[in-house]
């Protein structure tokens, strides 16, 4: 994310040692190479090369807003990103009593140079430009698109995509919000388009549209800080467009990056990330998926 609304993307490459496997398969038994220590050995639980031995230091900004954090207290484990951070820490062998939080502003977290954290969590979109200054973990969240409407308006009570089909809905042109709107609500109907989200919000306030589609983090920000009478109606289904993604930020070439990514991947495969998303972004933030 950018300090408020923003976009993101992730590219992770993983290379397999096909050539090495081929060479060792053909070598005589007595000359076969000893197996190299894998990620499991390098990621010894609770014994990683952290800033402070035996402690995992996690950074985020202050204030820390819901639904990513609750009560401006990242250490309480409540809110989507706090819960994700503790789940990753636990997977790495650092239970809650071995986790320390530190305040790092959004911009400072992604600047080049030594870091005051082992990893930072703050709705950072994964971009190639940022990769020149910091490392990103595997993504822990694919950004969803949400419908925002004025309270009391025709779209406010929508409970399904069918309820939205006869309404006028807008989105910023050329965005994943626009693509999700076209794919999900009515592929045969062209929505209103705007040059930017500010124009879309103004159209909503002026009654030119019944609702607008924004990425979910922007929707949270808009409904809590910019539009007093607006609310999130719900989330759209994932579109076929490449998703914007959040990743944990680490120092460039950090020795922890592979271990943190492996922890995130494991949490995804086990369904933990999906459960946390449902708990803190769908239920707690009242943003159900429209179908």
N, C-alpha and C positions, 0 to 999 in steps of 0.2 A: 504494500500500500504506500501512498504518499501520506504526509501528515494528516490529511483527511481523506477525501475520495482519491482514488488512484488505480492503475492497472498493474498486471504481473504476468510472469510466465516462467516455465521451468524446462531446462534441458539437462538430463542426467545421462552420462555415458557409463557403461559398464563393460569392461573388456574381459573376455574369457581367454585363458591361456591355451588356445588350440594348438599353436605351434609347439609349445613346450610339451604338451601331452603327447603329440605325435613323436617327438624326439625321444622321450623317455620310454614310450611303448616299444620302440625299435632297439633300445640299448640293451646290451647283455645284462643279466640279472645282477652280477657283481658290480656293474658300473652304474646301475640305476641311481638317480639322484634321490637324496633324502627328501621327503615331502616338506614343503615350506610351511612355516607356521601361518595359519589362516587368520581370518578376521576374528574368529572366536578367541584365539590365543592373544591377539593384540588387544582385544576389548575385554580384558580381564575385569570382571564385575567389581566395581568399587575401587579399582586400582589403576585408573587412567591417569595420563599426564595432565592433570587439571592445574589451574592457576594456583590453587591451594590444595596441597596433598590431602586426600581423604574427603574433600568437599567439592561439590559441583556448584559453580557460580553461574546463575542465570540472570540475564539482564532484560529489562523492559523499561518503557517510558513512564513518566508520571505527569499528570494523572493517568491511571489505567482504567479505561472505560469498559462498561458492560456492552455486550454480553461476553466479551473476551476475558474480562476480569470482573470481580464483584467487590463493591465497597472500596474501590481503589486500593485493594490489598492483594497483590499477586501471591503472597505467601499462604493465603487461606485455602488454596486448592479449588476455589470456586470460579466459574467462568470457563469458557472453552479453552482459551490458551493457557490459563493456569493449570487446568486439568491435564492438558496435553503435555505441558512441561514436566509435571510431576510423573506422568506415565512414562515419558522418555527417561527421566532421571532414574526411576525405579528399575526400568529395563536395563539401564547401564550399571546398576548396582549401587545407586545412591538413593536410599529411602529419604523421606521428607526431612528427617532430623539431620541429614547430611547435605542439605540443599540450602544455599544462601542466595538471596536476591539482591541485585544492585540496580540503581537507577541509571539508565543510559538513554539520552535523548535519541529520537528516531534518526536524525541526520548523523549524529556521532557514531551510532551503531554500525553504519554502513560506510563510514569513511575509512581510507587506508590508514594503516598504522596499528600499533599494539592495542589490544582490547582489554577491557576491565571485566570481561565475562568469558565463560567457557562457551556458552551459546546464548543468543538473544532471541526473544520471541515477541513480535510486535506487528503482526499482520504485514510482514514483508513479502512483497511480490518478488518472484524469482525472475530476474532479467539478465540478459547477457552483459549489459553495461555494468551492472552491480557486481557481476562475477569477476570483473577486473580488480576489484578492491576487497572482496570478501568471499568466503565459501558459503554455499547453501547446502542444507541437508536435503534428503529426499522430501518431497512435498507432504505436508500433513493436512492440507485442506485445498480442495478444488472449489474455487469461488463460485457460488450459486447466484442466480439472478432472482430478483424479488419484485413484486408488484406493490407500488406505493399509491395510496389514494387518500383523499381528504375524508376525514370522519364525517359520516352522514351522507356522503356521496353515493352514487349508484354502484360504484365498484367496491365500496367499503365492506359490504356484506357478502361478497363473492366467496363461495366455498369450493368452487371447481373451475376448471378451464372453460366449461360450457357457460358458466355465469358471466364470463368476460367477453364472449364472442360477439355480442351485439353492442359493445361499448367502444368508445374512442380511446385508444391507448397509444402512448408515444414513447419514443426512446431516442437516444443519441445515435445518429447515423454512423455506420461503420464499426459498431461495437458488438461485443458478445451479448450485451443486453438486447440490442436490436435483433440479432440472429435468434436468440432464444425466444423472443416475442413472436417472431414470424413462424418459427417451427412449432411452438407450443400452442398458441392461442388460435390462430387462423391462418394457415399457409396461403389461403386464397384472397386474403384481404391485406392491403398495404397499410401498415400503421403510419401514424404521423411521425415524422422524423425531425430532429433538432440538431443544430450544430454542436451543442454541448449540453451537459446536464443542467447548467444554470437556466438555459432557455427552456428545457423540459420542465423544470420545477416552476418556472414562472408561468408556463402554460397551464400547469395543474392549478396553481393559485388563481389564475384568471378564468378558470372554467372552460378552457379550450379543449382539454382532455379529461376523461374520467379517471385516468390513472397513468402512471409512468412506470417503466421498468428500469431498475438500477441494479448494479451488483449489490449483493447483500450487505457487505461492509459499508458501502455508501448509503444504502437504504437505512441502516441503523443510525448513521451519523445524521442524515437529513431529517429523520423523524424525531430524533432526540435533541438536535441542536439548531435546526434551521426552519422547519415548518411546524408550527405549534399544533395545527389541526390535522396533521397527516399521520398515517399509521401504515404499517406493513400488512398487506392483505395476506400474502403467502409467498412461497418460493415456487418458481417455475421448475419443471423437470429439467434435468441436465440436457443441454443441447448437443448437437453433433459437432459444434465448433470446439476448437482446442481451448481447454479451460485455462483461466488464469489460476495461478497456484501460489500458496504461501509456503515458505520454507523457513526453517530455523537458520539464523545467521551465525557463522563462526569466523574466526580470524582466517585470513587467506592462507591456504596450505596448512590449516590446523591439523595436528595429529589426531584430533577427535572426530573429524568430519565423517570418515567412513563408519566409525562406531555409532555416531548419532544417526546417520542415515540408515544403518542396519536396524537400529532400535525403532525408528519411525516406520520402516517397511514391515517389521514384525507386528507392530501395533495395528497397521492397516490390514495385514493379512488375517489377523486374529479377530478383526471386527471392532477393536477397541476404539479406533478413531471414529468409525461410523456411529458407535453408541454415544460417544461424547458429543459428536455433532448433533445428534438427535436430542440429547439431554439439554445442551446449552444454547444451541442455535435455533432449533425447531420448537422445542417445548418451552424452555425458559424465556426465550425472546419472542414467543408467540409468532413464529413464522413457519406454519405448516406447509407441506408441499401440496400444491394444487394439482389435481389429476383429472 
